[in-house]
Amino acid sequence: MQRRALLSTLGLTLPTTLAGCLGGVPTAGDGDGSPEDGSGGAAGGGTHPRFTETSLTSTGQCERPGTASVAFGDEAVTVTGCAHGRNGCAVPVLADVSYTPAEDHLTVVIASEVRRDEDEACTEALLPLGYEARVVMDGAVPGTVSVVHDDVDGRREVVRGTRDGA
């Protein structure tokens, strides 16, 4: 019957132990001075842009795997592309979004991930995965954006776009 004692102790101590780990996301006013808190400078834009929203939508199959395009808006960057999945259960995922203030450069990493149920069978053929990723920013939109695919073809930069189109 020591199980009951253990479980009741865990029920009381676990929430207290995790309380500091599950706090909210820092806002612009309570950061540690790192670029993510809005205090860093971005070339040509004043303050460092922070990500206010990142999303990825699967657009289904596409025609040209290994390609992407970048569109710049006033506060957002939209990436449309086609990655490779290793089988019929692969889906595109937004693996990473990072900003380098010194270079005024945003990097968007798109990966493919297999998602299936235990009893689900997947085709063994490579599958082109269409996607649209959107990064909404608070502040200036970066001068350059790189799109990296990390899929069955390996990790590589597939496009680099500039805000002024040069």
N, C-alpha and C positions, 0 to 999 in steps of 0.2 A: 504493500500500500504506500510505498514511498513515491510512487508515481504522482499521487495527488499532491503531495507536498511539493514535489518538483514543479508540477504544472502550475500550482498556485503561486509559487515563488517567481516563476518565469512570467506569469501574468502580471505581476506587480513590478518586476524590475526591467523587463524588456522595453516597455514604452519609455521609461525614464532613461534608459541607456541610449535609445535611438533618437531621443528628442533633439539633440544637437545635430544629428546627421540629416534630419528631414526638414530643416528650416527652409524658408522661402528663398527665391532667387534674388540676389542683390540688385538693387535699383541704382540709377545713376548717382544718387546722393550718398549711398553707403558702401561704395566699392573700396578696393584697396589701392587705387591708383593705377591698376592695370588697364590696358587699352580697352577692355570690354566694358568699362564703366563710363565711357563717354568723355574721359579726360584727355585722351591722346589726340594728337593732331593728324588730320588727313590732308594730303596735298590737294589744294584747290577747293576744300570744302569746309574748313573751319574745324568742327569737332569730329571725333571718330564716330562713324556710323555704327550703331548697335543693331543687332538682328531683332526685330520685333515679331517677325513671323518667318518660319521656314516650312515649306510644304513640298510634297512630291505627289503627283497624280500619274497613275499609269494610264497611258493612252492606247494600250493594246499592242498588237504587233506593228512593226514598222519595216520600211524597205531597205534602209542602209545602216546596218549595225556598225558601231564605231564612229558615228558622226554626232554632232551637236551644233546648235546655234545659240547665240546670246543676244537678248534684247534688253536695252536699258530704258527704264522709266524714270520718273522724277524721284521716287523713293524706293524703287524695287528693281530687281534684276530677274528676268525670266530666262530659263534655259530649257530648250526643247531638244530632245535627242533620241538616240537609239543605241542601246547597249545590247550585250549578248548574254543570254541566260544559258546555263549548262543543261537544262532539261525543261520539260513542259510545266513544271511546278515553280519555276524561277519567276521572281518578281523584281522590279527595280526598287531600290531603296536609296534614300538620301543618307549616305554614310558619314559625311562631314561637310561642314561649312566653316571656313576660317578666313580671317581678314588680317593682312599685314600692313599696318599703318605706314611704315617707312616707304613702302613701295606703292601704297594706295591700291592694293591688289586683293581681290576676293577669289578664293578657291572653292569650287563646289565639286565634291566627290560623289559620284553615283556608282553604286555597287549592285550586284545581283545577288539575291538570296533565295534559297529554296524554302518554300513554305508549303507544307502538305500535312494531311492527317496521317495517322499511323496506317490506316487501311487504304490509303490513296496511292495509286500507281501513277508514275510520271513517264511521259515519253522520254526516250533517250536521245532525242535530237536537239541540237542547239536551237535556241529560240530567240528571235529578235524581240527586244523589250522596249517599246516606246514609252517615253515619259515627258512630263513637264514639271520642272522644279521652279519654285518661286521663292525668292529671298526678299522680304520687305525690310527696309532699313530705316532707322531713326537718325537722320542726318544726311550727309552727302552720299550719293551713290559712288562707289569706287571707280577709278579711272580704267582699270583693267580687271577682267574676269577670266579665270582659267577653269575649264571643265575637264575633270579627270574621270575616266571610267576605270573601275576596279572590278573586272568581270573575268570570264573564262579566257579572254584574250590577254590577261595580265593587267597591270596598272600602268596607265599611260595618259598623257594629256591629249585630248582630242580636238580642243579648240581653245584659242585665246582671243577674246574680244576686247575692244577698247571703246570707251564711252563716246569719243569723238569720231569713231569709225575709221581711224587711221590704221 
